[in-house]
Amino acid sequence: LSDLKLLPPVTPSKILCVGRNYRDHAAELGNEVPKEPLLFLKPPSSLLASGGVILMPANSTRIDYEGELALVIGQRCRNIGPDEDVRRYIRGYTIVNDITARDFQKSDGQWTRGKGFDTFCPTGPIVSTEIDPLSGAVAVTTRLNGETKQHGDTSQLIFDIPFLLR
């Protein structure tokens, strides 16, 4: 395996993200809990395989990272009924590192430039069909050089997965 080059485990048509969806993270940044999901897109060019090199923009002075649980949607879904089981739309789960040029995000007032640079969405290395955050909390831990920087779990989600898919 050490001789193989990993690719991102998915090739999405779009990467739809939810901002400030963990209670502790919103508080950490001094933000109020949102009343509605804060949605933003990352372009597919932001994908980076696990172990890849993140390219930093030369003119940014503050780069942040956030470990996130990612849903891999297996089929088009919209207008899902309130009693419909959303599991049939989910192919599996993986992890992503939501890299952000925080200075651009704050100065622009919207998040596309600050979060959308090429390589700003490291992902994988696998898509798991074994974990099930719909049945219980799944831990999400972010480490930098072996040191834990963030830890939480999906029980802290402000808007849960079924709500977001509906």
Residue frames relative to the residue before (quaternion, step in Angstrom):
aa qw qx qy qz dx dy dz
L 1.0000 0.0000 0.0000 0.0000 0.00 0.00 0.00
S 0.6077 0.5803 -0.3658 0.4002 3.59 1.06 -0.65
D 0.6571 0.5045 -0.3152 0.4630 3.62 1.18 -0.39
L 0.6131 0.5738 -0.3424 0.4215 3.58 1.25 -0.28
K 0.3134 -0.7012 0.6026 0.2166 3.54 -1.21 0.59
L 0.3149 -0.7592 0.5414 0.1768 3.56 -0.64 1.13
L 0.2224 -0.7279 0.6334 0.1398 3.52 -1.22 0.65
P 0.6249 -0.4817 0.3956 0.4700 3.61 -1.13 0.21
P 0.5098 -0.6909 0.4168 0.2984 3.61 -0.94 0.79
V 0.7574 0.2516 -0.1604 0.5808 3.60 1.28 -0.08
T 0.1824 -0.7322 0.6387 0.1505 3.55 -1.34 0.34
P 0.0574 -0.8595 0.5076 0.0199 3.58 0.25 1.23
S 0.4834 -0.6201 0.5230 0.3291 3.52 -1.29 0.38
K 0.7766 -0.0370 0.0058 0.6288 3.57 1.23 -0.49
I 0.2602 -0.7225 0.6183 0.1675 3.50 -1.28 0.47
L 0.0929 -0.8058 0.5848 -0.0048 3.54 -0.29 1.31
C 0.0873 -0.8215 0.5633 -0.0152 3.56 -0.68 1.14
V 0.2679 -0.7333 0.6044 0.1587 3.52 -1.29 0.50
G 0.2494 -0.7959 0.5394 0.1158 3.55 -0.63 1.14
R 0.8575 0.1226 -0.1042 0.4887 3.54 -1.24 0.63
N 0.3577 0.7635 -0.4726 0.2565 3.58 0.90 0.86
Y 0.6352 0.4430 -0.3495 0.5274 3.60 1.25 0.14
R 0.5178 -0.6726 0.4319 0.3050 3.59 -0.73 1.04
D 0.6918 0.4889 -0.2905 0.4450 3.60 0.80 -0.99
H 0.6610 0.5081 -0.3175 0.4518 3.59 0.98 -0.80
A 0.6152 0.5313 -0.3510 0.4648 3.59 1.00 -0.76
A 0.6700 0.4927 -0.2937 0.4712 3.59 0.95 -0.89
E 0.6178 0.5691 -0.3326 0.4288 3.58 1.03 -0.86
L 0.7353 0.3898 -0.2159 0.5107 3.58 1.04 -0.80
G 0.5106 -0.6714 0.4085 0.3489 3.60 1.28 0.07
N 0.4931 0.6575 -0.4261 0.3782 3.58 1.18 0.53
E 0.5002 -0.6132 0.5122 0.3338 3.53 -1.22 0.50
V 0.5531 -0.5638 0.4825 0.3787 3.54 -1.26 0.40
P 0.4216 -0.7288 0.4697 0.2655 3.62 -0.69 1.01
K 0.4701 -0.6713 0.5024 0.2754 3.56 -1.18 0.64
E 0.7575 0.1494 -0.0857 0.6297 3.56 1.26 -0.53
P 0.6230 -0.5384 0.3860 0.4159 3.62 -1.14 0.41
L 0.2925 -0.7231 0.5999 0.1781 3.57 -1.03 0.85
L 0.0821 -0.8387 0.5383 -0.0030 3.56 -0.10 1.32
F 0.0834 0.7612 -0.6420 0.0386 3.55 -1.16 0.72
L 0.3773 -0.7160 0.5468 0.2145 3.54 -1.29 0.43
K 0.1625 -0.6956 0.6831 0.1522 3.50 -1.30 0.53
P 0.4428 -0.6935 0.4817 0.3015 3.62 -0.86 0.80
P 0.6225 -0.5481 0.3940 0.3960 3.61 -1.11 0.51
S 0.6031 0.5661 -0.3639 0.4282 3.63 1.14 -0.49
S 0.5801 0.5780 -0.3827 0.4278 3.60 1.24 -0.18
L 0.5019 0.6645 -0.4236 0.3565 3.62 1.23 -0.32
L 0.0024 -0.7668 0.6411 -0.0303 3.53 -1.12 0.81
A 0.4736 -0.6748 0.4872 0.2879 3.56 -0.91 0.89
S 0.6335 -0.5220 0.4156 0.3916 3.53 -1.23 0.55
G 0.7936 0.2610 -0.2142 0.5062 3.57 -0.85 0.97
G 0.5046 0.6600 -0.4196 0.3657 3.60 1.27 -0.04
V 0.5266 -0.6308 0.4802 0.3070 3.54 -1.34 0.23
I 0.3223 -0.7326 0.5720 0.1797 3.56 -0.79 1.08
L 0.2614 -0.7665 0.5717 0.1318 3.56 -0.80 1.06
M 0.2436 -0.7974 0.5399 0.1152 3.56 -0.53 1.19
P 0.4503 -0.6632 0.5139 0.3055 3.60 -0.96 0.80
A 0.5300 -0.6822 0.4093 0.2934 3.57 -0.82 1.01
N 0.7657 0.3963 -0.2111 0.4605 3.59 0.98 -0.74
S 0.5341 0.5816 -0.4374 0.4304 3.62 1.17 0.40
T 0.2622 -0.7877 0.5426 0.1280 3.55 -1.03 0.81
R 0.7872 0.2098 -0.1408 0.5625 3.60 1.22 -0.13
I 0.0169 -0.7852 0.6175 -0.0429 3.54 -0.46 1.26
D 0.0843 -0.7888 0.6086 0.0173 3.58 -0.83 1.05
Y 0.2092 -0.7523 0.6133 0.1186 3.52 -1.33 0.29
E 0.0283 -0.7728 0.6339 0.0078 3.53 -1.22 0.61
G 0.3280 -0.7231 0.5743 0.1993 3.55 -0.79 1.02
E 0.0207 -0.8164 0.5757 -0.0403 3.55 -0.87 0.96
L 0.4150 -0.6333 0.5868 0.2870 3.52 -1.26 0.53
A 0.1262 -0.8024 0.5809 0.0536 3.59 -0.86 0.93
L 0.3019 -0.7165 0.6012 0.1847 3.54 -1.04 0.83
V 0.2005 -0.7234 0.6454 0.1410 3.53 -1.07 0.77
I 0.2223 -0.7923 0.5601 0.0955 3.53 -0.44 1.27
G 0.3086 -0.8081 0.4845 0.1301 3.56 -0.71 1.10
Q 0.7951 0.0682 -0.0439 0.6011 3.57 1.20 -0.35
R 0.6416 -0.5274 0.3837 0.4037 3.54 -1.19 0.55
C 0.0241 0.7924 -0.6088 0.0306 3.54 -0.95 0.88
R 0.2078 0.7372 -0.6265 0.1443 3.51 -1.07 0.84
N 0.8215 0.1818 -0.1693 0.5132 3.53 -1.18 0.62
I 0.1736 0.7893 -0.5611 0.1793 3.57 0.92 0.92
G 0.4649 -0.7070 0.4669 0.2569 3.55 -0.85 1.01
P 0.6333 -0.5794 0.3631 0.3624 3.57 -1.13 0.61
D 0.7364 0.3792 -0.2284 0.5116 3.61 1.14 -0.52
E 0.5094 0.6559 -0.4158 0.3707 3.59 1.28 -0.03
D 0.4351 -0.6871 0.5205 0.2601 3.57 -0.99 0.88
V 0.3445 -0.7764 0.4956 0.1815 3.58 -0.58 1.17
R 0.4673 0.7101 -0.4333 0.2992 3.62 1.21 -0.33
R 0.6295 0.5697 -0.3501 0.3958 3.61 0.99 -0.69
Y 0.6683 0.4907 -0.2934 0.4760 3.59 1.24 -0.41
I 0.6649 0.5139 -0.2923 0.4565 3.58 1.22 -0.45
R 0.3022 -0.7612 0.5504 0.1625 3.57 -0.66 1.14
G 0.7424 -0.2861 0.2078 0.5691 3.58 1.09 -0.73
Y 0.4354 -0.6697 0.5405 0.2642 3.52 -1.37 -0.24
T 0.0145 -0.7605 0.6486 0.0260 3.53 -1.20 0.59
I 0.4443 -0.6575 0.5178 0.3196 3.55 -1.26 -0.20
V 0.0865 -0.7627 0.6364 0.0761 3.53 -1.24 0.51
N 0.3014 -0.6856 0.6259 0.2179 3.49 -1.33 0.41
D 0.2195 -0.7867 0.5684 0.0996 3.56 -0.43 1.25
I 0.1164 -0.8050 0.5814 0.0205 3.56 -0.08 1.34
T 0.0326 -0.8102 0.5846 -0.0271 3.58 -0.94 0.90
A 0.2836 -0.6687 0.6569 0.2021 3.53 -1.08 0.83
R 0.2655 -0.8371 0.4579 0.1384 3.54 0.19 1.37
D 0.6223 0.5438 -0.3523 0.4392 3.60 1.03 -0.69
F 0.6569 0.4843 -0.3144 0.4848 3.63 0.99 -0.74
Q 0.6260 0.5473 -0.3373 0.4414 3.56 0.97 -0.86
K 0.6983 0.4682 -0.2780 0.4646 3.59 0.86 -0.92
S 0.7063 0.4682 -0.2847 0.4482 3.62 0.87 -0.86
D 0.6811 0.5018 -0.2950 0.4442 3.61 1.06 -0.65
G 0.3658 -0.7327 0.5003 0.2810 3.60 1.04 -0.65
Q 0.7323 0.1916 -0.1906 0.6251 3.58 1.27 -0.10
W 0.5391 -0.7241 0.3713 0.2172 3.55 -1.13 0.55
T 0.4298 0.7465 -0.4484 0.2385 3.61 1.19 -0.18
R 0.7111 0.4405 -0.2859 0.4676 3.61 0.69 -0.97
G 0.6980 0.5047 -0.2849 0.4205 3.60 0.80 -0.98
K 0.7741 0.3262 -0.1697 0.5153 3.59 1.12 -0.61
G 0.6971 0.5574 -0.2505 0.3750 3.58 1.20 -0.36
F 0.3766 0.7363 -0.4981 0.2607 3.62 1.18 0.12
D 0.6106 -0.5118 0.4462 0.4076 3.55 -1.23 0.51
T 0.8281 0.2003 -0.2159 0.4771 3.56 -1.09 0.93
F 0.5273 0.6601 -0.4049 0.3496 3.64 1.19 0.10
C 0.7128 0.3565 -0.2719 0.5393 3.60 1.22 0.40
P 0.0464 -0.7911 0.6099 -0.0096 3.60 0.38 1.20
T 0.0160 -0.8263 0.5602 -0.0557 3.57 -0.89 0.93
G 0.7489 0.4250 -0.2992 0.4111 3.51 -1.29 0.43
P 0.4632 0.2065 -0.7114 -0.4865 1.56 -2.15 -1.23
I 0.7696 0.3220 -0.1909 0.5173 3.66 1.13 -0.30
V 0.3275 -0.6503 0.6283 0.2741 3.50 -1.42 0.12
S 0.2112 -0.8023 0.5513 0.0885 3.56 -0.61 1.17
T 0.1796 -0.7479 0.6288 0.1139 3.51 -1.09 0.82
E 0.5548 0.6427 -0.3631 0.3837 3.59 1.32 0.03
I 0.6918 0.4381 -0.3014 0.4885 3.62 0.94 -0.74
D 0.0880 -0.7992 0.5939 0.0278 3.56 -1.13 0.61
P 0.1646 -0.8209 0.5398 0.0872 3.60 0.03 1.23
L 0.5654 0.5885 -0.3969 0.4201 3.59 1.22 -0.15
S 0.7004 0.4514 -0.2583 0.4888 3.57 1.23 -0.44
G 0.7936 -0.1078 0.0872 0.5925 3.59 1.21 -0.33
A 0.6877 -0.4961 0.3384 0.4080 3.53 -1.29 0.24
V 0.1611 -0.7462 0.6414 0.0763 3.54 -1.11 0.85
A 0.3977 -0.7332 0.5046 0.2229 3.57 -0.79 1.06
V 0.0916 -0.7455 0.6583 0.0494 3.53 -1.19 0.75
T 0.0219 0.8050 -0.5880 0.0754 3.56 -0.54 1.23
T 0.1640 -0.7682 0.6138 0.0790 3.55 -0.96 0.93
R 0.0556 -0.7922 0.6078 -0.0027 3.54 -0.85 1.07
L 0.1317 -0.7462 0.6471 0.0846 3.52 -1.20 0.67
N 0.8295 -0.1021 0.0092 0.5490 3.56 -0.57 1.21
G 0.7494 -0.4207 0.2020 0.4697 3.55 0.97 0.95
E 0.6449 0.5079 -0.3231 0.4709 3.60 1.23 -0.25
T 0.4320 -0.6993 0.5083 0.2568 3.58 -0.83 1.01
K 0.1416 -0.8057 0.5739 0.0381 3.56 -0.78 1.11
Q 0.7844 0.0437 -0.0061 0.6187 3.58 1.12 -0.68
H 0.0748 0.7736 -0.6285 0.0316 3.53 -1.11 0.67
G 0.2033 0.7493 -0.6095 0.1605 3.51 -0.94 0.91
D 0.2218 -0.7577 0.5788 0.2041 3.52 -1.24 -0.27
T 0.6909 -0.5352 0.3162 0.3692 3.51 -1.28 0.42
S 0.5058 0.6145 -0.4481 0.4071 3.62 1.21 -0.02
Q 0.6419 0.5302 -0.3105 0.4588 3.62 1.27 -0.35
L 0.4230 0.7123 -0.4700 0.3047 3.60 1.25 -0.02
I 0.4119 -0.6883 0.5421 0.2503 3.56 -0.96 0.87
F 0.7607 0.1464 -0.0665 0.6289 3.56 0.99 -0.94
D 0.3126 -0.7883 0.4982 0.1806 3.59 -0.44 1.18
I 0.7313 -0.4609 0.2886 0.4117 3.54 -1.31 0.34
P 0.6664 0.4787 -0.3433 0.4571 3.68 0.75 -0.79
F 0.6264 0.5313 -0.3407 0.4575 3.60 0.99 -0.79
L 0.6889 0.4908 -0.2903 0.4475 3.59 0.86 -0.94
L 0.6874 0.4749 -0.2925 0.4651 3.61 1.00 -0.69
R 0.6479 0.5000 -0.3283 0.4717 3.58 1.13 -0.50
